[in-house]
Amino acid sequence: MDFDLVTIQPIQAAWLSAENISLDVLRLDKIHPIVSGNKWFKLKYYLQEAVALKHTTVATFGGAWSNHIVAAAYACQEAGLKSIGIIRGEQSPALTATLKLAKEYGMELIFVTRESYRKKAAIINDYATNNWFWISEGGYGEQGAKGASEIFQIADFSNYTHIIAAVGTGTMLAGLVLSAGNHQKVIGISSMKGNVSLHEEVLSLTALQKPGATFQMIHDYHFGGYGKYPKPLIDFINDVHSNYRLPLDIIYTGKTFYAIKDLVTKKFFEPASKLLMIHSGGLQGNKSLPRELLAF
């Protein structure tokens, strides 16, 4: 991965200056066109472990538009490993652009019903004789959090008062909590509706290294639920790109940037706060949209 491509993009806006607040965006989406955003960090130690244990095949889980699936396929190919994707939902006549890419990178796709997908332990048990190395959906787990904690090694972020990121499985947020300073507040914007278990899941990944760690999870900006993208969100994403040349995705970063703007205008942050938003990538998911919806 080329960390030299990562930039810190300052956002200049009246809604920020009116509250005497600064906002920068860590452009992790620039790291790599496929293993984008936080994906490499979350996969890094799992793949190292798979190689060390002499596994030849890695298996993992995801949906038809999963950023994790296509990133895992590419990363495994680069590591000389075979990859298996357990895909949520029955196979459609035509593969999504994401799954086509995953297949191009050598991933074997196994489709399971949504009901079966919820029983991941049973799926793993079904293939126990294959000696595959399993990675949880989204890279969730201590190794994923350990990798995500290294995001803070890219630059010195100690001057920020708040670190803000989208939350899917909570793995990246756990890594940010592990590496944040005691003077910094870590805030996660959940992309799922009512997924209150996220708080405990993040705590479980930080308990050993940072017991009693504090962070805040906000559940008010899901726009109807995971994968929902009503017109106000699409319009907002287009406006952000027009105003700041900042591309956002419909699942994670678009909702996170919206949350930041809304919270700033509602005086959630103290004056003189310095905010850092982690752009966690995921832009390939926008390919699920009709082409005319987004202006970029």
C-alpha positions as CSV (number, residue, x, y, z in Angstrom):
1,M,0.0,0.0,0.0
2,D,1.2,3.5,-0.8
3,F,0.7,5.6,2.3
4,D,2.3,8.5,0.5
5,L,-0.9,8.9,-1.5
6,V,-2.9,9.6,1.7
7,T,-3.7,13.2,2.2
8,I,-5.3,15.3,4.9
9,Q,-8.0,17.4,3.3
10,P,-9.1,20.5,5.1
11,I,-12.7,21.5,4.7
12,Q,-13.4,25.2,4.5
13,A,-17.1,26.0,5.1
14,A,-19.2,28.8,6.6
15,W,-21.0,26.2,8.8
16,L,-17.7,25.4,10.4
17,S,-16.3,28.9,10.8
18,A,-19.5,30.1,12.3
19,E,-18.9,27.7,15.2
20,N,-15.1,28.3,15.3
21,I,-14.6,24.6,14.5
22,S,-12.1,23.0,12.1
23,L,-12.6,19.8,10.1
24,D,-10.0,17.7,8.2
25,V,-10.6,14.5,6.3
26,L,-8.1,11.8,6.4
27,R,-8.3,10.5,2.8
28,L,-7.6,6.8,3.4
29,D,-9.6,6.1,0.2
30,K,-6.5,7.1,-1.7
31,I,-4.3,4.3,-0.4
32,H,-5.2,1.8,-3.2
33,P,-7.9,1.6,-5.8
34,I,-9.1,-1.9,-4.6
35,V,-7.9,-2.4,-1.0
36,S,-9.2,1.1,-0.2
37,G,-9.6,3.0,3.0
38,N,-9.5,1.0,6.2
39,K,-9.5,-2.4,4.4
40,W,-5.8,-3.1,4.3
41,F,-5.3,-2.2,7.9
42,K,-8.1,-4.6,9.0
43,L,-6.8,-7.5,6.8
44,K,-3.1,-7.1,7.4
45,Y,-2.6,-9.3,10.5
46,Y,-5.1,-11.9,9.5
47,L,-3.2,-12.5,6.2
48,Q,0.1,-12.6,8.1
49,E,-1.4,-15.2,10.5
50,A,-2.8,-17.3,7.6
51,V,0.6,-17.4,6.0
52,A,2.4,-18.2,9.3
53,L,0.0,-21.1,10.0
54,K,0.7,-22.3,6.4
55,H,-2.9,-22.0,5.3
56,T,-3.3,-21.8,1.5
57,T,-6.9,-20.6,1.4
58,V,-8.7,-17.8,3.2
59,A,-12.5,-17.7,3.5
60,T,-14.6,-14.8,4.6
61,F,-18.1,-13.3,4.5
62,G,-19.9,-10.5,2.8
63,G,-22.8,-9.2,0.7
64,A,-23.0,-8.7,-3.1
65,W,-21.6,-5.1,-2.9
66,S,-19.2,-5.7,0.0
67,N,-16.0,-3.6,0.1
68,H,-14.5,-6.3,2.3
69,I,-15.1,-9.1,-0.2
70,V,-13.4,-7.4,-3.1
71,A,-10.5,-6.1,-0.9
72,A,-10.0,-9.6,0.6
73,A,-9.9,-11.1,-2.9
74,Y,-7.2,-8.7,-4.1
75,A,-5.2,-8.9,-0.9
76,C,-5.2,-12.7,-0.9
77,Q,-4.1,-12.8,-4.5
78,E,-1.2,-10.5,-3.7
79,A,-0.3,-12.7,-0.7
80,G,-0.3,-15.8,-2.8
81,L,-3.4,-17.2,-1.1
82,K,-6.6,-18.6,-2.6
83,S,-9.8,-16.9,-1.4
84,I,-13.4,-18.0,-0.8
85,G,-16.3,-15.6,-0.4
86,I,-19.4,-16.7,1.4
87,I,-21.9,-14.4,-0.1
88,R,-25.2,-13.4,1.5
89,G,-28.2,-14.1,-0.6
90,E,-29.0,-16.5,-3.5
91,Q,-27.0,-16.0,-6.7
92,S,-28.6,-13.6,-9.2
93,P,-28.4,-14.3,-13.0
94,A,-25.8,-11.5,-13.3
95,L,-23.1,-10.8,-10.8
96,T,-22.7,-7.4,-9.3
97,A,-19.6,-5.3,-10.3
98,T,-18.1,-6.0,-6.9
99,L,-18.4,-9.8,-7.3
100,K,-17.2,-9.7,-10.8
101,L,-14.0,-8.0,-9.6
102,A,-13.7,-10.5,-6.7
103,K,-13.8,-13.3,-9.2
104,E,-11.2,-11.6,-11.4
105,Y,-8.9,-11.6,-8.4
106,G,-9.4,-15.4,-8.0
107,M,-12.1,-15.5,-5.4
108,E,-14.4,-18.5,-5.4
109,L,-17.9,-17.4,-4.6
110,I,-20.3,-19.5,-2.5
111,F,-23.9,-18.2,-2.2
112,V,-26.0,-19.0,0.8
113,T,-29.5,-17.9,1.8
114,R,-29.9,-14.9,4.0
115,E,-31.2,-17.2,6.8
116,S,-28.2,-19.5,6.5
117,Y,-25.9,-16.5,6.4
118,R,-27.0,-15.5,9.9
119,K,-25.6,-18.9,11.2
120,K,-22.0,-18.3,10.4
121,A,-20.7,-20.8,12.9
122,A,-22.7,-23.5,11.2
123,I,-21.2,-22.5,7.8
124,I,-17.7,-22.7,9.2
125,N,-18.4,-26.1,10.6
126,D,-19.8,-27.3,7.2
127,Y,-16.4,-26.6,5.7
128,A,-14.2,-27.6,8.7
129,T,-12.4,-30.4,6.8
130,N,-11.1,-27.9,4.2
131,N,-8.6,-26.3,6.6
132,W,-9.5,-22.8,5.5
133,F,-8.4,-19.8,7.4
134,W,-11.5,-17.8,8.3
135,I,-11.8,-14.0,8.6
136,S,-15.0,-12.6,10.0
137,E,-17.3,-10.3,8.0
138,G,-15.7,-6.9,7.7
139,G,-12.5,-8.1,9.4
140,Y,-14.1,-8.0,12.8
141,G,-11.8,-9.2,15.6
142,E,-8.8,-8.4,17.6
143,Q,-6.4,-8.7,14.6
144,G,-8.6,-6.4,12.6
145,A,-8.7,-3.8,15.4
146,K,-4.9,-4.2,15.9
147,G,-4.4,-3.4,12.2
148,A,-6.8,-0.5,12.3
149,S,-5.0,1.0,15.3
150,E,-2.0,1.6,12.9
151,I,-4.0,4.2,11.0
152,F,-2.6,6.7,13.5
153,Q,0.9,5.8,12.4
154,I,0.4,7.6,9.1
155,A,0.8,11.0,10.6
156,D,0.7,12.9,13.9
157,F,-3.0,13.4,14.8
158,S,-2.5,14.5,18.4
159,N,-3.8,18.0,17.8
160,Y,-7.3,16.9,17.0
161,T,-9.9,17.0,19.8
162,H,-12.3,14.6,18.0
163,I,-11.8,11.5,15.8
164,I,-15.0,10.7,13.8
165,A,-15.6,7.6,11.7
166,A,-18.3,5.5,10.1
167,V,-19.1,2.2,11.8
168,G,-20.1,-1.1,10.2
169,T,-18.8,-3.9,12.3
170,G,-17.0,-1.6,14.8
171,T,-13.5,-3.0,14.0
172,M,-12.0,0.2,12.7
173,L,-13.6,2.2,15.5
174,A,-12.0,-0.2,18.0
175,G,-8.6,0.4,16.4
176,L,-9.1,4.2,16.6
177,V,-10.1,3.9,20.3
178,L,-6.9,1.9,21.0
179,S,-4.7,4.5,19.4
180,A,-6.4,7.7,20.4
181,G,-5.0,9.9,23.1
182,N,-6.7,10.4,26.4
183,H,-7.5,14.0,25.4
184,Q,-9.3,12.9,22.2
185,K,-13.0,11.9,21.8
186,V,-13.7,9.1,19.4
187,I,-17.1,9.1,17.8
188,G,-18.7,6.4,15.6
189,I,-21.5,7.1,13.2
190,S,-23.5,3.9,12.8
191,S,-24.7,3.1,9.3
192,M,-27.2,0.6,10.6
193,K,-30.6,1.2,12.2
194,G,-30.8,0.4,15.9
195,N,-27.7,-1.7,16.0
196,V,-27.1,-0.9,19.7
197,S,-25.0,-4.0,20.2
198,L,-22.2,-2.2,18.4
199,H,-21.0,-0.5,21.6
200,E,-20.4,-3.8,23.4
201,E,-18.7,-5.2,20.3
202,V,-16.3,-2.4,20.2
203,L,-15.7,-2.7,23.9
204,S,-14.9,-6.4,23.5
205,L,-12.1,-5.5,21.1
206,T,-10.6,-2.9,23.3
207,A,-11.0,-4.4,26.8
208,L,-7.6,-6.2,27.0
209,Q,-5.4,-3.3,25.8
210,K,-7.4,-0.4,27.0
211,P,-9.9,-1.3,29.7
212,G,-12.4,1.3,30.5
213,A,-11.9,3.1,27.1
214,T,-14.5,5.7,26.3
215,F,-16.1,6.5,23.0
216,Q,-19.5,7.6,21.7
217,M,-21.7,5.8,19.2
218,I,-24.4,7.8,17.4
219,H,-27.3,6.0,15.7
220,D,-29.3,8.9,14.3
221,Y,-27.9,9.1,10.8
222,H,-28.7,5.8,9.1
223,F,-31.1,7.4,6.6
224,G,-33.6,4.6,7.0
225,G,-31.1,1.7,7.5
226,Y,-28.1,0.0,6.1
227,G,-28.0,0.3,2.3
228,K,-30.7,3.0,2.2
229,Y,-29.9,6.0,0.2
230,P,-32.9,8.4,0.0
231,K,-32.8,11.5,-2.3
232,P,-31.7,13.9,0.5
233,L,-28.6,11.8,1.1
234,I,-27.8,11.6,-2.7
235,D,-28.3,15.3,-3.0
236,F,-26.0,15.9,0.0
237,I,-23.2,13.7,-1.4
238,N,-23.4,15.5,-4.7
239,D,-23.3,18.9,-2.9
240,V,-20.2,17.8,-0.9
241,H,-18.4,16.8,-4.0
242,S,-19.3,20.0,-5.8
243,N,-18.2,22.2,-2.9
244,Y,-15.1,20.4,-1.6
245,R,-14.2,17.9,-4.3
246,L,-14.6,15.1,-1.7
247,P,-16.1,11.9,-3.0
248,L,-18.3,10.0,-0.5
249,D,-20.1,6.7,-0.6
250,I,-23.8,6.0,0.1
251,I,-23.3,3.5,2.9
252,Y,-20.7,4.9,5.2
253,T,-18.8,8.2,4.6
254,G,-21.8,10.1,3.1
255,K,-23.8,9.5,6.2
256,T,-20.8,10.3,8.4
257,F,-20.1,13.7,6.8
258,Y,-23.8,14.5,7.0
259,A,-23.7,13.7,10.7
260,I,-20.7,15.9,11.2
261,K,-22.3,18.9,9.5
262,D,-25.6,18.4,11.4
263,L,-23.9,18.0,14.8
264,V,-21.8,21.1,14.2
265,T,-24.8,23.2,13.3
266,K,-26.6,21.8,16.4
267,K,-23.6,23.0,18.6
268,F,-22.8,19.4,19.6
269,F,-19.0,20.3,19.6
270,E,-17.4,22.9,21.8
271,P,-16.1,26.0,20.0
272,A,-12.5,25.7,18.8
273,S,-12.9,21.9,18.4
274,K,-10.6,20.3,15.9
275,L,-12.3,17.4,14.1
276,L,-10.8,14.6,12.0
277,M,-13.0,12.5,9.9
278,I,-11.6,9.2,8.8
279,H,-12.5,8.6,5.1
280,S,-12.8,4.8,5.3
281,G,-13.1,4.2,1.5
282,G,-15.9,2.2,0.2
283,L,-16.4,4.2,-2.9
284,Q,-16.8,1.1,-5.1
285,G,-20.2,0.6,-3.5
286,N,-21.5,3.6,-5.4
287,K,-21.4,1.4,-8.5
288,S,-24.6,-0.1,-7.2
289,L,-26.4,3.1,-8.1
290,P,-27.8,4.2,-11.5
291,R,-25.1,6.2,-13.2
292,E,-27.1,9.5,-13.3
293,L,-27.6,9.7,-9.5
294,L,-24.1,10.8,-8.6
295,A,-22.3,13.6,-10.3
296,F,-18.9,11.9,-10.0
